[in-house]
Amino acid sequence: MDYALDKLTTPCYLIDLGLLKKNLEILKDVQARTGCKILLAQKGYAAWSTYDLCSQYLAGTAASSLHEAKLGAEYFKGELHLCAPAYRDDEMDEYLRIVNHIVFNSFAQWNRFKSKIQNASRKIACGLRINPMHSEVETKIYDPCAPGSRLGIPPDVFKRGTGILPVNHGQDGHATDENPLDGITGLHFHTLCELNTDSLARTLAVVEKQFGETIEKMDRVNFGGGHHITRPDYDVDLLCELITDFHKRYPNLKTIYLEPGEAVALNTGVLVASVLDIVRNDIDIAILDTSASAHMPDVLEMPYRPTIIGGGQGDTGLKPAKHGQGWPSHKKYTYRLAGSTCLAGDVIGDYSFDKPLAVGNKLVFGDMAHYTMVKNTMFNGVNLPDIVLYDPDTDKYKLQRRFTYDDFKNRLS
Ligand SMILES: *Cc1c(COP(=O)(O)O)cnc(C)c1O
């Protein structure tokens, strides 16, 4: 996509509403074919100025904090599901006013809030997050099934908690004199990250083996997020088959939910930046008005090397290896692209170009709508990129948000 870069002030995140719609159509089609409901996981994408559009296609939002829940309630028409590792006593009343579903991460949390929820003026469906302890994710910090994980009730604890295995008194933190599943009508698992249907198929097999007899008593199962549904090579047909077959095996289920974040906004936005300076230290280094650390933190955290439109792979030959080693330069002029914070490691990666870079050149980083705006920081006082909405139908660029000194100041004191 060629954007009118001369119209844009940098740095900016540009969300392409046409590409967003394309993803939403795919997700809507999955819902239509299977009867499942798809929620937007706001953790990955929470550009609320597009929620009106998203809510025309998706069933609602998933929130993991009070602020996400409030944002979903305020801007997204649809269901609001809550799922977090633990809830604070002093936030529950507010949750009970806005959410429809609450997923608890332990029997103890469920028991702590059960009577409050059952006495609430609104009806709220409750579920438990389970952890099949079956790892599909290779990057450890993104694997909810890694040894010692706090995310979801593991099979042995669940079986003791529900009386399938003898109870270890005092260890599982629940009252044993009543049915611990009384009031629980859903199960939830989230174990994937950027994965295809083969991973979901293997996960479902383990989930059914470990939790099948409880699934038979539930109204709902939530398959979580991490399904890369809108990626070109994703097997949408197999996803639909897996959902439909699961439903057939558990006819008691009213609804199967998915809650992707990344798949909603995958490849729907770019980050446009400008070259501020070019310095040399054995290699050519372009300093940009953006930052890996502040504006695209997953580049350092995941880590990964974002694509650049019109830029080829590059290898300056210098470490750190993860930033380019193994990618021979495809084009004539190779640069290390680095950020404008004072962090030594604020490096985006090594890239090559057909022409030498010059101060003022604009560079366009691909796939920057998800896990960027939701987790960027004002580290070093570096301002956040503008948020711009591009509508291909009208060919208009709308400056949705520009951040200021006050935004920096107001989160400090
Ligand atoms: C992160 C998360 C999601 C969304 O994951 P994506 O990889 O963005 O699809 C959904 N549910 C839960 C509980 C999560 O923690």
The ligand as an SDF file (V2000), in Angstrom:
LIG
                    3D

 15 15  0  0  0  0  0  0  0  0999 V2000
   -3.3600  -12.2070   25.3350 C   0  0  0  0  0  0  0  0  0  0  0  0
   -4.6810  -12.8460   25.5220 C   0  0  0  0  0  0  0  0  0  0  0  0
   -5.5710  -12.9520   24.4510 C   0  0  0  0  0  0  0  0  0  0  0  0
   -5.2670  -12.4500   23.0530 C   0  0  0  0  0  0  0  0  0  0  0  0
   -4.1430  -13.0580   22.5120 O   0  0  0  0  0  0  0  0  0  0  0  0
   -3.6760  -12.7370   21.0060 P   0  0  0  0  0  0  0  0  0  0  0  0
   -2.3860  -13.4640   20.9050 O   0  0  0  0  0  0  0  0  0  0  0  0
   -3.5200  -11.2750   20.8950 O   0  0  0  0  0  0  0  0  0  0  0  0
   -4.7140  -13.2660   20.0980 O   0  0  0  0  0  0  0  0  0  0  0  0
   -6.7970  -13.5470   24.6840 C   0  0  0  0  0  0  0  0  0  0  0  0
   -7.1220  -14.0160   25.9140 N   0  0  0  0  0  0  0  0  0  0  0  0
   -6.2850  -13.9330   26.9560 C   0  0  0  0  0  0  0  0  0  0  0  0
   -6.7110  -14.4580   28.2820 C   0  0  0  0  0  0  0  0  0  0  0  0
   -5.0370  -13.3440   26.8080 C   0  0  0  0  0  0  0  0  0  0  0  0
   -4.2130  -13.2700   27.8540 O   0  0  0  0  0  0  0  0  0  0  0  0
  1  2  1  0
  2  3  1  0
  2 14  2  0
  3  4  1  0
  3 10  2  0
  4  5  1  0
  5  6  1  0
  6  7  2  0
  6  8  1  0
  6  9  1  0
 10 11  1  0
 11 12  2  0
 12 13  1  0
 12 14  1  0
 14 15  1  0
M  END
$$$$
